[in-house]
Amino acid sequence: MQAPSNPAAGPDFTATLLRRLAARQATIGVVGLGYVGLPLAVGFADAGHTVIGFDVDASKAALLAAGQSHIPDVPAEEVARLVAAGRFSATTDDAVLAGCDAIAICVPTPLNKTRDPDLSFVVSAVERVATRLRKGQLVILESTTWPGTTVEVVGPMLERTGLVLGVDFHLAFSPERIDPGNAVFQVGNTPKVVGGVTPACTDAAEALYACVTTRVVRVSSPTAAEMVKILENTFRAVNIGLVNETAVIANKLGLDIWEIIEAAATKPFGFMPFWPGPGLGGHCIPIDPHYLSWKLRAMNYRTRFIEVADDINNAMPNYVVERIALALNDDERALKGSRVLVLGAAYKRDITDWRESPAIPVIEGLLSRGAKVDYQDDFVPQIELHGHDFVGRTLQSVPLDYTRLGEWDCVVIVTDHRYFDRQKLLEGARRIVDTRNLLGELGKAHPRVTRL
C-alpha cells in the first residue's frame, strides 16, 4: 500500500475531526474491551467523549453495559458512573462503528503453536471496521504486532472498501502501554506514541490521544511506532534473561542474587535493576519479541539476543522445579510423591491475568515428575494446564489456611501477592522455595527457605 501522493488531501474532514476532538464532542469506538481496551475507553469517556465499546464476547459486553467491570484496574463504580451519564456503552453489534469519528482496535495478538504471529484477531477486527468504514473516520491499531502490519495489512484491507487512505479516512498506529496492576502509571499519565500513514493521519491521532494523556510523542510512521513497542518489550525480555541467568550463576557461586542486584542498583548511572523470577509471563514480554524475530527471519536475519533471552527465560520454570527437588532432598524426601503447594498463578502480583504465567509450566513440571500439586491464588480461582500431557486439565485454587501449611511437604512462592503473610508462611510451612524474594530478609538465612 502506498501513501497518497498528496498527504494533505481531505483537509475538510481532518479539520472537522480535530474540532470535534478539541470540543470533546467526538464519538469514539473501542474494539476489544479487555485489559487494554477498557481502560482506554473509560479514559476517553472521562475526557467527555461519547464512547462505544465493541466486543465479540456477549457476556463481557452485557456486564459492562450494566455498569460492572471485569478488569480490576477499572472499578465498577467508574464504569457505572459513565454508563449512567450516557458517555459509555458496550455492545456486540458492530453496526455502531459506522457512527464513530475515531475507532481504536485493541484486540489480542498471540502466537500460534509454531510460535509465529497470529493476526487472526486483528484481521477479524479490521474486517468488521471495514464493513462500517465511512469518509472522515480515524482508525488506530493499538494491538502489538510486527513492524509493517498497519501499512501492509490493515491499510489495504480498509482501502478495499473503495475509500482512499489519507484522502477519505485516516490510519495510524499507537502502541498500547497498559501495565495491569500498576497504580502509578495509567492511561492519563503514560505518554502515547503515535505514527500515522500521512502527516494528517498523525495529526488526527495526536489530537485523539491528547484528550486522555499528558504527553503524545509523534514518530515518522506507523512502522516506527510498531517498532517502538517491540523495542520496549524486547529490552525488558533481554534484561530479564540476563538477570535470570545471573541468578543461576550466583547460585553456583554460592552468592545471593538479591544482594548483588541491590548493591549494583546503588550506582546512580549506567545500571537499571531487573529482578529474577520463575520465568516470564503476561501477554507482552514473552510474546512481542517473537513478532520481530518472525519478521526478520523473512529478511534472512537472525535476532540472536532475542533467541538467547527466550531460551534462558523459558528454562527458568524447569530450574525452579530442580530447586524444589533439591530443597526436598535436604528433607530426605523425593519429589515424586511429595505434596507441593504453589502460591500464585497470576503472572505478576495482585492481578487476575495468568496468561503465559510461569506458574503453569512449574506446576506441569512438578506433576510430570510425580509430585502431588495444589495451588492457591485468590485472584485466579481456576487454571487450565496446556502441556502435552495435561491438555484440558483444570485445577482450582485451594483455600489459604496458614495453620494447615504443614500438610504440604513444600510451599513454592511463584507470585508475590501482597496478601501473603510472610511471618505466617515461615511459621506454618515445612519447607519454602521462594522464587520472588517475597520473604526478603526474613527468609535470607532461614534454614527452611530456599531462594532462587
C-alpha positions in Angstrom: 0.0 0.0 0.0 1.4 3.4 -1.0 0.5 6.6 0.8 -1.4 9.1 -1.4 0.8 11.5 -3.4 -0.9 14.4 -1.7 -0.8 13.7 2.1 -2.7 16.9 2.8 -5.7 15.8 0.7 -9.0 15.8 2.5 -8.4 18.9 4.7 -12.1 19.5 5.4 -12.7 16.2 7.2 -9.5 16.5 9.1 -10.4 19.9 10.4 -13.8 18.8 11.3 -12.4 15.8 13.2 -9.9 18.0 15.0 -12.6 20.4 16.1 -14.8 17.6 17.4 -11.9 16.2 19.4 -10.9 19.5 20.8 -14.5 20.2 21.8 -14.9 16.8 23.4 -17.8 16.1 21.1 -16.5 13.1 19.2 -17.9 9.6 19.3 -15.1 7.1 19.8 -15.3 3.4 19.2 -13.1 0.9 21.0 -12.9 -2.6 19.5 -11.9 -5.1 22.2 -12.7 -4.4 25.8 -10.0 -6.3 27.6 -7.0 -5.2 29.7 -6.1 -2.6 27.0 -9.4 -1.5 25.5 -11.5 -1.0 28.6 -9.1 1.4 30.4 -8.7 3.3 27.1 -12.5 3.5 26.6 -13.0 4.8 30.2 -10.3 7.4 29.7 -12.0 8.7 26.5 -15.3 8.8 28.3 -13.9 10.5 31.3 -12.5 13.2 28.9 -16.0 14.0 27.9 -16.4 12.0 24.6 -19.2 9.5 23.9 -17.5 6.1 23.8 -19.0 2.9 22.3 -17.2 -0.3 23.2 -17.5 -3.3 21.0 -16.6 -6.9 21.9 -17.4 -10.3 20.5 -17.9 -11.6 24.0 -21.6 -11.1 24.7 -21.2 -11.7 28.5 -18.4 -9.1 28.7 -20.4 -6.6 26.8 -23.5 -7.2 28.9 -21.6 -6.9 32.1 -20.1 -3.5 31.1 -23.4 -2.3 29.7 -24.9 -3.0 33.2 -22.2 -0.8 34.8 -20.0 -3.7 36.0 -16.3 -4.3 35.3 -14.2 -7.4 34.7 -10.9 -5.6 35.0 -9.5 -4.9 38.5 -7.8 -1.8 37.3 -11.1 -0.3 36.2 -13.5 0.0 39.2 -17.1 -1.0 38.6 -18.2 2.4 40.1 -16.3 4.2 37.4 -18.0 2.2 34.7 -21.4 2.6 36.3 -21.0 6.4 36.5 -20.1 6.7 32.8 -22.9 4.4 31.7 -25.4 6.4 33.8 -24.0 9.6 32.2 -24.6 8.2 28.8 -20.9 8.5 27.9 -20.0 4.8 27.7 -21.9 1.8 26.3 -20.9 -1.7 25.3 -22.3 -3.9 22.6 -21.7 -6.8 20.3 -23.3 -5.0 17.3 -20.6 -3.7 15.0 -23.1 -1.5 13.2 -22.4 1.1 15.9 -18.9 1.6 14.4 -20.3 3.5 11.4 -21.3 6.4 13.7 -17.9 6.7 15.3 -15.5 9.6 14.5 -12.5 7.5 15.6 -12.0 3.8 16.2 -9.3 2.2 18.2 -8.6 -1.5 17.7 -7.4 -3.2 20.9 -7.5 -7.0 20.3 -5.1 -9.7 21.3 -2.1 -10.7 19.1 -1.0 -14.1 20.4 1.5 -16.6 18.9 0.3 -19.8 17.2 1.5 -23.3 18.1 4.7 -22.8 16.0 5.5 -19.5 17.9 4.6 -17.4 14.8 2.4 -14.3 14.9 -1.3 -14.9 15.0 -3.1 -11.9 13.4 -6.5 -13.6 13.3 -8.0 -11.3 15.9 -6.6 -8.2 14.2 -7.8 -9.3 10.8 -11.3 -10.1 12.2 -11.5 -6.7 13.9 -10.3 -4.8 10.8 -12.8 -6.7 8.6 -15.6 -5.5 11.0 -14.3 -2.0 10.9 -14.1 -2.1 7.1 -17.7 -3.1 6.7 -18.7 0.1 8.6 -15.9 2.4 7.4 -17.1 5.8 6.1 -15.4 9.0 5.0 -14.0 11.2 7.7 -13.1 8.4 10.2 -9.8 7.8 12.0 -8.8 4.2 12.6 -6.0 3.4 15.0 -4.4 0.0 15.7 -3.2 -0.5 19.2 -2.5 -4.2 19.2 1.1 -5.1 19.4 2.4 -6.6 16.1 5.3 -6.9 13.8 6.7 -3.7 12.2 4.8 -3.1 9.0 1.4 -4.6 9.9 -0.5 -1.3 9.8 0.8 -0.3 6.3 1.0 -3.8 4.8 -2.1 -5.5 6.2 -4.6 -3.0 7.8 -4.4 -0.2 5.2 -5.0 -2.5 2.2 -7.9 -4.2 3.9 -9.6 -0.8 4.6 -8.9 0.5 1.1 -10.7 -2.5 -0.4 -13.8 -0.6 0.6 -13.0 1.9 -2.2 -12.2 4.7 0.2 -8.7 6.2 -0.1 -6.4 6.3 2.9 -5.3 9.8 3.6 -8.0 11.3 1.4 -11.2 9.7 2.7 -10.0 8.4 6.1 -7.0 8.4 8.4 -5.0 5.4 9.7 -2.3 5.3 12.5 -0.7 3.0 14.9 -0.3 3.8 18.7 1.2 1.0 20.8 -0.7 0.2 24.0 1.2 0.8 27.2 -1.2 -0.6 29.8 0.5 -2.2 32.7 -2.0 -4.3 34.7 -1.9 -3.8 38.4 0.2 -0.6 38.1 -1.4 2.0 40.4 1.1 4.7 39.4 1.2 4.8 35.6 -2.1 4.5 33.9 -3.8 5.9 30.8 -3.7 9.5 31.9 0.0 9.9 32.8 1.6 7.4 30.4 2.9 9.1 27.2 1.4 7.8 24.0 3.4 7.2 20.8 1.6 7.8 17.5 2.6 7.3 13.9 0.2 7.9 11.0 0.4 6.9 7.4 0.4 10.6 6.5 1.2 13.7 8.5 -2.5 14.5 8.6 -3.2 11.0 10.0 -0.6 11.6 12.7 -2.2 15.0 13.5 -5.6 13.3 14.0 -4.1 10.5 16.2 -2.2 13.1 18.2 -5.4 15.1 18.8 -7.3 12.0 19.9 -4.8 10.9 22.5 -4.1 14.4 23.7 -7.6 14.1 25.2 -6.6 11.4 27.6 -2.9 11.6 28.3 -0.4 14.3 29.3 2.0 13.7 26.5 1.8 12.5 22.9 5.0 11.5 21.1 4.9 11.7 17.3 7.1 9.3 15.2 7.6 9.2 11.5 5.3 6.3 10.5 3.1 3.5 11.8 6.0 1.1 11.3 8.3 3.2 13.5 5.5 3.2 16.2 5.2 -0.6 15.9 9.0 -0.9 16.3 8.8 1.3 19.4 6.6 -1.2 21.2 8.7 -4.2 20.1 11.8 -2.5 21.4 10.2 -1.6 24.8 9.3 -5.2 25.5 12.4 -6.8 23.9 14.5 -4.5 26.1 12.7 -6.0 29.1 12.8 -9.6 27.9 16.6 -9.5 27.2 17.4 -7.8 30.5 15.2 -10.3 32.4 17.0 -13.1 30.6 20.3 -11.6 31.7 19.4 -11.4 35.3 17.8 -14.8 35.3 21.0 -16.3 34.0 22.9 -14.3 36.6 20.7 -15.8 39.3 21.7 -19.3 38.1 25.4 -18.2 38.1 25.1 -16.6 41.5 23.6 -19.8 42.9 26.5 -21.9 41.5 29.0 -19.4 43.1 27.2 -19.5 46.4 26.1 -15.9 46.2 22.8 -14.1 46.9 21.5 -12.7 43.7 19.2 -10.3 45.5 22.1 -8.8 47.5 24.1 -8.5 44.2 21.4 -6.6 42.4 20.5 -4.3 45.3 24.2 -3.3 45.6 24.6 -2.8 41.9 21.4 -0.6 41.9 23.1 1.9 44.1 25.1 3.1 41.1 23.4 6.3 40.1 24.2 5.9 36.4 24.7 3.2 33.8 22.7 0.5 35.6 19.0 -0.3 35.8 17.9 -3.1 38.2 15.9 -6.1 36.8 14.8 -8.9 39.1 14.9 -12.7 38.5 11.9 -14.9 38.8 10.5 -18.3 37.8 10.1 -17.2 34.2 8.3 -14.7 32.0 4.5 -14.2 32.0 1.8 -11.9 30.6 0.7 -11.1 27.1 3.6 -8.8 26.1 7.1 -9.6 27.2 7.2 -13.4 26.5 5.4 -12.8 23.1 6.2 -9.5 21.5 9.9 -10.1 20.7 8.8 -13.1 18.6 7.0 -10.8 16.3 10.3 -9.1 15.5 12.1 -12.4 15.1 9.5 -13.7 12.7 9.7 -10.5 10.6 13.5 -10.6 10.5 13.6 -14.4 9.6 11.8 -13.4 6.3 14.7 -11.0 5.7 17.3 -13.7 6.3 18.4 -12.2 9.6 18.7 -13.9 13.0 17.8 -12.0 16.1 20.3 -13.6 18.4 19.8 -11.6 21.5 16.1 -12.4 21.4 16.6 -16.1 20.9 19.2 -16.4 23.7 17.0 -14.4 26.2 14.0 -16.5 25.2 15.9 -19.8 25.8 17.0 -18.6 29.3 13.6 -17.3 30.3 11.8 -20.4 29.1 14.3 -22.6 31.1 13.5 -20.9 34.4 10.4 -23.0 35.3 12.5 -26.2 34.9 15.2 -24.6 37.0 12.6 -23.8 39.7 11.4 -27.5 39.6 15.1 -28.5 40.1 15.4 -26.2 43.1 12.3 -27.7 44.6 13.6 -31.2 44.2 16.9 -30.2 45.9 15.0 -28.5 48.7 13.0 -31.6 49.3 16.2 -33.7 49.1 17.5 -31.7 52.1 14.5 -33.0 54.0 15.3 -36.6 52.8 12.2 -36.6 50.5 11.9 -37.4 46.8 10.0 -35.0 44.6 7.9 -38.0 43.4 5.0 -38.5 45.8 5.6 -35.2 47.7 2.8 -32.7 48.2 3.6 -29.3 46.9 1.6 -26.1 47.3 2.2 -23.4 44.6 1.4 -19.9 45.8 0.3 -17.7 43.0 -0.9 -18.4 39.5 -1.1 -14.9 38.1 1.9 -13.8 36.1 2.6 -11.0 38.5 1.4 -9.7 41.8 -2.2 -8.6 42.6 -3.7 -9.1 39.1 -6.2 -11.7 37.7 -4.2 -12.3 34.5 -2.5 -15.6 34.2 -1.7 -15.6 30.5 1.7 -17.1 29.9 2.2 -17.3 33.6 5.4 -19.3 34.6 3.2 -20.9 37.3 1.7 -23.2 34.6 5.0 -24.8 33.4 6.2 -25.0 37.0 3.1 -26.9 38.0 3.3 -29.1 34.9 6.9 -29.8 35.6 6.1 -30.9 39.2 3.2 -33.1 38.0 5.3 -34.7 35.3 7.9 -35.8 38.0 5.2 -37.4 40.2 4.5 -34.6 42.7 1.0 -34.0 44.0 0.4 -30.3 43.3 -2.2 -27.8 44.6 -2.1 -24.1 44.1 -3.5 -21.0 45.9 -4.4 -17.7 44.3 -7.3 -15.5 45.4 -7.1 -13.6 42.1 -7.2 -16.7 39.9 -9.8 -19.3 41.1 -9.1 -21.7 38.2 -6.4 -22.5 35.8 -6.1 -24.8 32.7 -3.0 -26.7 32.0 -1.8 -26.8 28.4 1.3 -29.0 28.3 1.3 -32.0 26.0 0.4 -34.4 28.8 -2.1 -32.2 30.5 -4.3 -30.6 27.8 -7.7 -29.7 29.1 -6.9 -30.5 32.7 -8.0 -27.8 35.2 -7.1 -27.0 38.7 -9.0 -25.0 41.3 -7.4 -22.7 43.9 -7.4 -24.2 47.4 -8.2 -22.0 50.5 -5.2 -20.5 52.2 -5.1 -21.7 55.8 -1.8 -20.9 57.4 -2.4 -23.4 60.2 -2.6 -26.3 57.6 0.5 -25.4 55.6 2.4 -28.3 57.2 0.2 -30.7 55.2 2.4 -29.9 52.2 6.0 -31.0 52.0 7.0 -27.8 50.2 5.4 -24.4 49.6 6.6 -22.7 46.5 6.2 -18.9 46.1 5.7 -18.2 42.4 3.8 -15.0 42.5 4.4 -12.4 45.3 0.9 -11.3 46.0 0.7 -8.7 48.8 -1.9 -10.6 50.7 0.5 -13.4 51.5 1.6 -13.1 55.2 5.3 -13.7 55.3 5.5 -14.4 59.0 2.7 -16.9 58.9 4.3 -18.6 55.9 7.5 -19.1 57.8 5.7 -20.3 60.9 3.5 -22.8 59.1 5.4 -24.2 56.2 7.8 -27.2 56.5 9.9 -26.1 53.5 9.6 -23.0 51.3 11.1 -22.3 47.9 10.9 -18.5 47.3 11.3 -17.6 43.6 10.3 -13.9 44.1 12.2 -12.9 47.3 8.8 -12.3 48.9 10.2 -13.3 52.3 13.1 -10.8 52.0 15.4 -10.6 55.0 13.1 -13.0 56.9 14.0 -15.8 54.5 17.6 -14.9 53.7 19.2 -17.1 56.4 16.2 -19.2 57.4 17.1 -22.9 57.4 13.8 -23.9 55.8 13.8 -21.4 53.0 15.4 -21.9 49.6 15.7 -18.8 47.4 16.1 -18.6 43.7 
